[in-house]
Amino acid sequence: MRTEDWKILAAEAQETFNDSLTKAIKLAEFDDSLKSKYDALPSAKGETTDDYGSPTKHPVDVYLKTVPQLVLDITEKDPIDLLKDLKDKKITCVDVLKAYTTAAIIANKLTNCVQEFLPIEALKFAQELDEKYEEKKNLPLYGLPFSIKEMIPFVGRSVTHGSLCYLDRVVDYNADIVNILMDNGAYPFVRTTNPQSLMMLECVSYMHGRTVNTFNSDLTSGGSSGGEGVLNGLYASPFGLGSDIGGSIRSPAAFNGIYGLRTTLGRIPTADYFSCNIGSESILSVTGPLSRSLGTVELVMKSIIDSKPWLVDPTLAAIEWKTFDSQQEKPKFRIGVLMSDGIVTPSPPILRALNIVKEKLASLGNIELVPFEPFEHERTAEILGKLYFEDGARDFKATVADTKEPILEQTTWAIDGAKDLEMHDQWFWNLEKQKYRKQYLKHWMSYTDKQGHVLDAVIAPVFPNVAPKHNTSKYWGYTCQWNLLDYPVLVFPVTIVDENLDVPFKDYKPKNESDEFFYKQYDSPKSFAKAPVNLGLVGLRNTDEKLIEIAKILRQEIGDIFAGQQ
């Protein structure tokens, strides 16, 4: 653990980034014209990591005008279609890598979403795939580069999870999930940003600065997998890996208009990651994919689970990936709709999205919609308030003690009130967790119809609002609810904030302080211009596959919300 002053360490982290950027630009082969455009771009990265630069208002617009069309022809293509081109040898793996590296370099300057580029290792892997085409072409993910959150171990790199003192924690191995994906033909090409402590629905740290939203830089990228949300939101990665203990896959996916899957604990590997409170098993983090492509999310999940990861990671359950037969009659689904958790009322665009989905699904013969009421969601904050930081945040505070790294506002909010629990207190709150899980399952099952059909899923908000303004993500009840229960959630896009339709409530009387805070935050749809509106599909444990099948129906009915926008 490093002990130098945090500003010295922050400068060192930026040196590492700049070195990787120089090598990435060389790999991407920027010509003079593109280099000139790149140099002129407004930057979301300042001179230091506590300086947040001068990002452009709408990064996606500038991104699309800057990236060369030949690159966009590759990166804007659905990764499933790009895979077909790779397997048919219509394009080489090296050309795909160069295109995505170009896209990621430009995306990063506009949003500050990349922690470190991996040009040397990625090029070596892509070249080997090209050289061994006949041997490798049938691998399910042949030739796709992918992004990984900084906390996920990658050989030869420091894993800090946002704390500068860990710059010397250089690992000599790849995380199991990285090895599995590489065995399936994919390979990491960038490491993406995550925040100080990981425990925030934003993405800011003294390692990299602040990551801003894909569509509106006044808004947060989400967290803690914020870099993944933005890089994939800009289509500058085919897919990425994030982690989620309180909403860290779902909020970045929702805030950046893409798909993100909070998997059931025990489906895919996470046991060899680093984070604060490592060793605590009261509430465990899970891994999942983020992508603009639902088909890619499904393929990545299937590829990982088909590899039988439980033979590598003993914490996993030996549950095969279940495939639905598309040739059979359309399956019928009973779906609940949760309009509010009863604590914080969703903002107008979120409520409009819920009504859009209800209207779309109500017209289908194979969908039955059921109003779903929350069950004592206020207990979640009480239980998780104890179990997220059982040590009173001693472990995290130790990471900033010697370096004097300042604790950020959002981190302060997360650890505020944390108490160091005695063993019997830990036991008590874990028993409360198990009690609530059983009661909630009984509540879910109470919606079973007379023919014995159980609710297949519940559609719910992911956050009280669309991507919020910076330093205002101070509520995670809509996400951590499902972490406490260990229910999988698939986030999906529905619409975009509309200045005419999404006007603030009039004469609204807030239910509590949190409700009042978010009511006041949604001051005008103009403040949230271009922000995508996503919702979540929640299922019972180990129904991850079913959520994807339901999301396919939603995708067909809703369509591409960005068609004609970009």
Secondary structure, DSSP 4 states (H G I P E B T S, - for coil): ---S-HHHHHHHHHHHHHHHHHHHHHHHT--HHHHHHHHHS--SS-SSTT------S-HHHHHHHHS-HHHHHHHTS-HHHHHHHHHTTSS-HHHHHHHHHHHHHHHHHHH--EEEE-HHHHHHHHHHHHHTHHHHTTSTTTT-EEEEETTS--TTSB--TT-GGGGG-B-SS--HHHHHHHHTT-EEEEEE---TTS-SSS-EETTTEEPBPSS-TTBB--SSSHHHHHHHHTT-SS-EEEEESSSTTHHHHHHTT-EEEEPPTTSS--TT---TTTT--SS--EEEEEES-HHHHHHHHHHHHHT-GGGT-TTS---PPP---TTSPPPPEEEEE----SSSPPPHHHHHHHHHHHHHHHT-TTEEEEE----STHHHHHHHHHHTTTBTTHHHHHHHHTTTPPPPHHHHHHHTT--B--HHHHHHHHHHHHHHHHHHHHHHHTT--TT-PPP-EEEE-SSSSSSPBTT-----HHHHHHHHHT--EEEEEEEE--TTT-PPPSS---SSHHHHHHHHH---GGGGTT-EEEEEEE-STT-HHHHHHHHHHHHHHH--TTTTT-
